[in-house]
Amino acid sequence: MDIQHEYGESKGKFFLEKDGKVKAEITYSKMGNTGIIIDHTEVSDELRGKNVGKKLVKTAIAYARNNNLKVIPLCPYAKSVIERDPSLQDVLR
């Protein structure tokens, strides 16, 4: 399963889809052209324990780096992943 990205003017998400259903996602809101606020992470029961949530967080961080954006992790899960991994903290605002 490949992580997909959907975005609009003010919000976006990275997600995994299987059989036409979203099985995992991380959502964010844009802060103008300077950053994103990660506000929610959800992983289906069938994918729990497979590091899918971490992969979504890392994908969001990579997106921020590639687009010179700062990140505010309001989602408790994303915040805990970032706090435990110093290599992800360079984009924090």
C-alpha positions in Angstrom: 0.0 0.0 0.0 1.3 3.4 -1.0 0.8 6.5 1.1 -1.3 9.0 -0.9 -1.7 12.7 -0.5 -4.7 14.9 -0.9 -4.8 18.6 -0.2 -6.9 21.7 -0.7 -6.5 25.4 0.0 -6.6 25.0 3.8 -6.3 21.3 4.7 -4.7 18.1 3.6 -4.1 14.5 4.5 -1.8 11.6 3.9 -3.5 8.3 3.9 -3.5 4.6 3.0 -6.4 3.1 1.1 -7.4 -0.5 0.6 -10.4 -1.8 -1.3 -11.6 1.8 -1.7 -11.6 2.5 2.0 -9.2 4.7 4.0 -7.4 2.5 6.5 -5.0 5.0 8.0 -4.6 8.8 7.8 -2.9 11.8 9.2 -4.6 15.2 8.6 -3.2 18.7 8.7 -4.3 22.3 8.4 -2.2 24.8 6.5 -0.7 27.9 8.2 -0.5 30.1 5.2 2.6 29.3 3.2 4.8 28.8 6.3 3.7 25.7 8.0 1.2 22.9 8.8 -0.6 21.9 11.9 -0.9 18.1 12.3 -4.3 17.7 13.9 -5.2 14.0 13.7 -3.8 10.6 13.2 -5.9 7.4 12.9 -5.0 3.9 12.0 -7.5 1.0 11.5 -7.4 -2.0 13.8 -6.1 -4.2 11.0 -3.0 -2.0 10.6 -2.3 -1.3 14.2 1.1 -2.5 15.5 2.6 -2.3 12.0 4.2 1.2 12.4 1.8 2.7 9.9 1.1 5.7 12.2 4.9 6.4 12.4 5.2 6.1 8.6 2.4 8.7 8.2 4.1 11.1 10.7 7.4 10.7 8.9 5.7 11.3 5.5 4.2 14.5 6.8 7.6 15.6 8.2 9.2 14.8 4.8 6.5 16.9 3.1 7.2 19.8 5.4 11.0 19.6 4.8 10.5 19.4 1.0 8.3 22.5 1.1 10.2 24.5 3.7 7.3 24.4 6.1 7.3 24.4 9.9 5.2 21.9 11.8 3.0 22.2 14.9 1.9 18.7 16.1 -1.4 19.2 17.9 -2.2 15.5 17.5 -1.0 13.7 20.7 0.2 10.7 18.7 2.2 12.7 16.1 3.6 14.9 18.9 4.8 11.8 20.9 6.4 10.3 17.8 8.2 13.5 17.0 9.3 14.1 20.6 10.9 10.6 20.7 12.8 11.0 17.5 15.3 13.9 17.4 15.7 13.4 13.6 12.1 14.6 13.1 12.4 17.8 15.2 14.2 20.1 12.8 10.9 21.2 11.3 9.1 22.0 14.6 7.9 25.6 15.1 
